[in-house]
Amino acid sequence: MVENNLMPLVLAAAVLALVVPGVGVALGGLVTPLLALLMLAVAMTFDVDTLRRVLRRPGVQVLATGIVYGPMSLAGFGLGRLVFGTSPLGLGFALVGALPTDVSSPLLVLIARGNVALATVLNAVNTALAPVLVQALFLLYTGVELDVPVGALMGELAATVLVPTIVGVAIRTRWPSRLEPVEPALSATGATAYLLLVLAVVGPNADAILAQPVRMLAVAGVALALNIVGHLLGAACRPLLPDPADRAAMLFTASKKEFSIAAFVVFTSGLPAELALPAVVFAVIQMVTSPVFANRLARHHGHTNPS
């Protein structure tokens, strides 16, 4: 029920956060634990042998990393500069483009019946490169040097991605027969964390979003355009990825961006708070569009694989 109705549930959560922002504000400090819970639930759906098979395909990783930090970063910078110039919002989109894959991407791949282990590895490697590449790309595009405590950022990312993934895979490897019957519950747990993240993202920013609705619509339009570019780039890999499950992993790796890093970077670097708004709006856009694509891919997978 949660999977099949995730998109309307996301919309409902976003509206609730705008109307009653206190709900999201209360969850604002739980973003990292919620992301970690989401990753743990997803990681418990595959074992270490599946992980080893994925690690034997470094070419797919190179392709994914190239898309995330290459054309997607250029698209974020280009779209932001085209619409907002060198204003904080323009710089904010340059930052969005430079971000790694969103932590929730393996969950959407799970819902899409794709290669979850591949999506998890692609996500983990791209995230591990973020402390270096995000700063370097932002400086290259904008000339603005970020002052980010790399150690603290790496610790945050390890707690969000690395540790939950290792724990989840270890649990699945140790007790596979016990976890197989409860896989739907794991998916529902991840989806519930996803919905709570919507509240946690929108609630604290509700005043800023509602204060300038016309401007925020422009920001949403650019965010949607960047999200579409990501989906097109992921779809363009089809000739290189004959397995539909692998294509689903690439689609969400290319199209989703990790919004929580943007807030961390903006705060620690002492940049204007407005610079983080594009990441917030992009997070909402991708949280709405991703379930639509995931459910469509799941239905297609069901038609092509009746078993």
C-alpha positions as CSV (number, residue, x, y, z in Angstrom):
1,M,0.0,0.0,0.0
2,V,2.8,2.4,0.9
3,E,4.8,1.6,-2.3
4,N,1.8,1.9,-4.7
5,N,0.7,5.2,-3.2
6,L,4.0,6.7,-2.4
7,M,3.6,9.7,-4.8
8,P,0.3,10.9,-3.4
9,L,1.6,10.2,0.1
10,V,4.6,12.4,-0.7
11,L,2.4,15.2,-1.9
12,A,0.2,14.9,1.2
13,A,3.2,15.1,3.4
14,A,4.5,18.1,1.6
15,V,1.2,19.9,2.0
16,L,1.0,19.0,5.6
17,A,4.5,20.4,6.2
18,L,3.5,23.6,4.6
19,V,0.3,24.0,6.5
20,V,1.6,22.7,9.8
21,P,5.3,23.4,9.6
22,G,5.8,22.5,13.3
23,V,5.5,18.9,12.4
24,G,8.5,19.1,10.0
25,V,10.4,21.3,12.4
26,A,10.1,18.7,15.1
27,L,11.6,16.1,12.7
28,G,14.3,18.5,11.4
29,G,17.0,17.1,13.8
30,L,16.2,13.6,12.7
31,V,17.3,13.8,9.1
32,T,20.5,11.8,9.6
33,P,18.8,9.0,11.6
34,L,16.0,8.8,9.1
35,L,18.5,8.5,6.2
36,A,20.4,5.9,8.1
37,L,17.2,3.9,8.8
38,L,16.3,4.0,5.2
39,M,19.7,2.7,4.1
40,L,19.6,0.0,6.8
41,A,16.2,-1.3,5.6
42,V,17.4,-1.3,2.0
43,A,20.7,-3.0,2.7
44,M,18.9,-5.9,4.5
45,T,17.5,-6.9,1.1
46,F,20.8,-8.3,-0.3
47,D,23.7,-10.3,1.0
48,V,27.5,-10.1,0.7
49,D,27.6,-12.5,-2.3
50,T,25.4,-10.2,-4.3
51,L,27.6,-7.3,-3.2
52,R,30.7,-9.1,-4.5
53,R,29.1,-9.6,-7.9
54,V,28.4,-5.9,-8.2
55,L,31.9,-5.0,-7.1
56,R,33.3,-7.0,-10.1
57,R,31.8,-4.5,-12.5
58,P,33.9,-1.3,-12.0
59,G,32.9,0.0,-15.4
60,V,29.4,0.7,-14.3
61,Q,30.7,2.6,-11.3
62,V,32.9,4.7,-13.6
63,L,29.9,5.5,-15.8
64,A,27.7,6.4,-12.9
65,T,30.3,8.6,-11.2
66,G,31.0,10.3,-14.5
67,I,27.3,11.2,-15.0
68,V,26.8,12.4,-11.4
69,Y,29.8,14.7,-11.3
70,G,30.1,15.5,-15.0
71,P,27.0,16.4,-17.1
72,M,24.7,16.6,-14.1
73,S,26.9,19.1,-12.3
74,L,27.2,21.1,-15.5
75,A,23.4,21.0,-16.0
76,G,22.9,22.3,-12.4
77,F,25.3,25.2,-13.0
78,G,24.1,26.0,-16.5
79,L,20.4,26.0,-15.6
80,G,21.0,28.1,-12.4
81,R,23.1,30.6,-14.2
82,L,20.6,30.9,-17.1
83,V,17.6,31.6,-14.9
84,F,19.1,33.2,-11.8
85,G,22.5,34.5,-12.9
86,T,25.1,34.9,-10.1
87,S,22.5,35.4,-7.4
88,P,22.5,33.1,-4.3
89,L,19.8,31.0,-6.1
90,G,22.1,30.6,-9.1
91,L,24.9,29.6,-6.9
92,G,22.5,27.2,-5.1
93,F,21.8,25.3,-8.3
94,A,25.5,25.1,-9.0
95,L,25.8,23.4,-5.6
96,V,22.9,21.1,-6.3
97,G,24.5,20.0,-9.5
98,A,27.8,19.2,-7.7
99,L,26.1,17.0,-5.1
100,P,26.4,13.2,-5.0
101,T,23.5,10.8,-5.5
102,D,20.7,11.0,-2.9
103,V,20.9,8.4,-0.2
104,S,17.3,7.4,-0.9
105,S,18.0,6.2,-4.4
106,P,18.4,2.5,-3.5
107,L,15.0,2.6,-1.9
108,L,13.4,3.8,-5.2
109,V,15.4,1.1,-7.0
110,L,13.9,-1.5,-4.6
111,I,10.4,-0.2,-5.3
112,A,11.2,-0.3,-9.1
113,R,12.3,-4.0,-8.7
114,G,15.8,-3.0,-9.9
115,N,19.3,-4.0,-8.9
116,V,19.4,-2.7,-5.3
117,A,22.9,-3.9,-4.6
118,L,24.2,-2.0,-7.6
119,A,22.4,1.2,-6.7
120,T,23.8,0.9,-3.1
121,V,27.4,0.6,-4.3
122,L,27.0,3.4,-6.9
123,N,25.5,5.6,-4.2
124,A,28.2,4.7,-1.6
125,V,31.2,5.4,-3.9
126,N,29.7,8.7,-5.2
127,T,29.0,9.8,-1.6
128,A,32.5,8.9,-0.5
129,L,33.9,11.2,-3.2
130,A,31.6,14.1,-2.2
131,P,33.9,15.8,0.4
132,V,36.5,16.4,-2.2
133,L,34.5,16.8,-5.5
134,V,31.6,19.0,-4.2
135,Q,34.0,21.7,-3.1
136,A,36.2,21.4,-6.2
137,L,33.3,21.6,-8.7
138,F,31.6,24.5,-6.8
139,L,34.9,26.4,-6.9
140,L,35.4,25.6,-10.6
141,Y,31.9,26.8,-11.6
142,T,31.4,29.8,-9.3
143,G,34.8,30.9,-8.1
144,V,33.5,30.6,-4.5
145,E,35.7,28.6,-2.1
146,L,33.8,26.5,0.4
147,D,35.0,26.2,4.0
148,V,33.8,22.7,4.9
149,P,35.2,20.6,7.7
150,V,36.0,17.5,5.6
151,G,36.3,15.2,8.6
152,A,32.9,16.2,10.0
153,L,31.3,15.7,6.6
154,M,32.9,12.3,6.1
155,G,31.7,11.3,9.6
156,E,28.2,12.4,8.7
157,L,28.2,10.5,5.4
158,A,29.7,7.4,7.1
159,A,26.9,7.4,9.7
160,T,24.3,7.9,7.0
161,V,25.5,5.5,4.3
162,L,28.5,3.3,5.1
163,V,27.6,2.0,8.6
164,P,24.0,1.2,7.9
165,T,24.9,-0.5,4.6
166,I,27.5,-2.7,6.3
167,V,25.2,-3.6,9.2
168,G,22.3,-4.3,6.8
169,V,24.3,-6.6,4.5
170,A,25.8,-8.4,7.5
171,I,22.4,-9.1,9.0
172,R,21.0,-10.4,5.6
173,T,24.1,-12.6,5.1
174,R,23.8,-14.0,8.6
175,W,20.0,-14.6,8.7
176,P,18.8,-14.8,5.1
177,S,15.9,-17.2,5.7
178,R,14.5,-15.0,8.5
179,L,14.6,-11.8,6.5
180,E,13.1,-13.1,3.2
181,P,9.5,-13.3,4.6
182,V,9.7,-9.7,6.0
183,E,11.1,-8.0,2.9
184,P,7.8,-6.1,2.3
185,A,8.1,-4.7,5.8
186,L,11.7,-3.6,5.0
187,S,10.4,-1.8,1.9
188,A,7.6,-0.2,3.9
189,T,10.1,0.9,6.6
190,G,12.2,2.6,4.0
191,A,9.2,4.3,2.4
192,T,7.9,5.5,5.8
193,A,11.3,7.0,6.5
194,Y,11.1,8.6,3.0
195,L,7.8,10.3,3.9
196,L,9.1,11.5,7.2
197,L,12.1,13.0,5.4
198,V,9.6,15.0,3.2
199,L,8.2,16.5,6.4
200,A,11.7,17.2,7.8
201,V,12.8,18.9,4.6
202,V,9.7,21.0,3.9
203,G,8.6,22.0,7.4
204,P,11.7,24.0,8.5
205,N,11.6,25.8,5.1
206,A,7.8,26.4,4.9
207,D,8.1,30.1,5.7
208,A,10.7,30.8,3.0
209,I,8.7,28.8,0.4
210,L,5.4,30.5,1.2
211,A,6.9,34.0,1.5
212,Q,7.8,34.2,-2.2
213,P,5.5,31.8,-4.0
214,V,6.2,33.2,-7.5
215,R,10.0,33.0,-7.0
216,M,9.7,29.5,-5.5
217,L,7.7,28.4,-8.6
218,A,10.7,29.5,-10.7
219,V,13.0,27.6,-8.5
220,A,10.7,24.6,-8.7
221,G,10.7,24.9,-12.5
222,V,14.5,24.8,-12.7
223,A,14.7,22.0,-10.2
224,L,12.2,19.9,-12.3
225,A,14.3,20.7,-15.4
226,L,17.4,19.4,-13.7
227,N,15.6,16.3,-12.5
228,I,14.4,15.6,-16.1
229,V,18.0,16.0,-17.3
230,G,19.1,13.4,-14.8
231,H,16.4,10.9,-16.0
232,L,17.4,11.5,-19.6
233,L,21.1,10.9,-18.8
234,G,20.2,7.7,-16.9
235,A,18.0,6.5,-19.8
236,A,20.8,7.3,-22.3
237,C,22.8,4.5,-20.7
238,R,20.4,1.9,-22.0
239,P,22.7,0.6,-24.8
240,L,25.4,0.0,-22.2
241,L,23.1,-1.7,-19.6
242,P,21.1,-4.6,-21.2
243,D,19.6,-5.7,-17.9
244,P,16.5,-3.6,-17.0
245,A,17.4,-4.0,-13.3
246,D,20.7,-2.3,-13.9
247,R,19.1,0.4,-15.9
248,A,16.7,1.2,-13.0
249,A,19.8,1.5,-10.7
250,M,21.4,4.0,-13.1
251,L,18.2,6.0,-13.6
252,F,17.9,6.9,-10.0
253,T,21.6,7.3,-9.4
254,A,21.8,9.9,-12.2
255,S,18.6,11.8,-11.4
256,K,18.6,12.2,-7.5
257,K,20.8,14.5,-5.4
258,E,21.6,14.3,-1.7
259,F,20.1,17.5,-0.3
260,S,21.3,17.2,3.3
261,I,24.9,17.8,2.2
262,A,23.9,21.2,0.7
263,A,22.5,22.4,4.1
264,F,25.7,21.3,5.8
265,V,27.9,23.0,3.3
266,V,26.0,26.3,3.3
267,F,25.9,26.4,7.1
268,T,29.5,25.6,7.8
269,S,30.8,27.9,5.0
270,G,28.8,30.9,6.3
271,L,27.0,31.4,3.0
272,P,23.6,33.0,2.7
273,A,20.8,30.7,3.8
274,E,19.0,31.4,0.5
275,L,21.7,29.4,-1.3
276,A,20.4,26.2,0.3
277,L,16.8,26.8,-1.0
278,P,17.4,25.2,-4.5
279,A,18.5,22.0,-2.8
280,V,15.4,22.0,-0.6
281,V,13.1,22.5,-3.6
282,F,15.0,19.9,-5.7
283,A,14.6,17.4,-2.8
284,V,10.8,17.9,-2.9
285,I,10.7,17.6,-6.7
286,Q,12.7,14.4,-6.7
287,M,10.7,13.0,-3.9
288,V,7.5,13.5,-5.9
289,T,8.8,12.4,-9.4
290,S,10.9,9.4,-8.3
291,P,8.0,7.3,-7.0
292,V,6.1,7.8,-10.3
293,F,9.1,6.4,-12.3
294,A,9.7,3.6,-9.7
295,N,6.1,2.4,-9.8
296,R,6.0,2.5,-13.6
297,L,9.3,0.5,-13.8
298,A,7.9,-2.0,-11.3
299,R,4.7,-2.5,-13.4
300,H,6.9,-3.0,-16.5
301,H,9.1,-5.5,-14.6
302,G,6.0,-7.4,-13.6
303,H,4.8,-7.6,-17.2
304,T,8.1,-8.8,-18.5
305,N,8.8,-11.2,-15.6
306,P,5.5,-12.9,-14.6
307,S,7.2,-15.1,-12.1
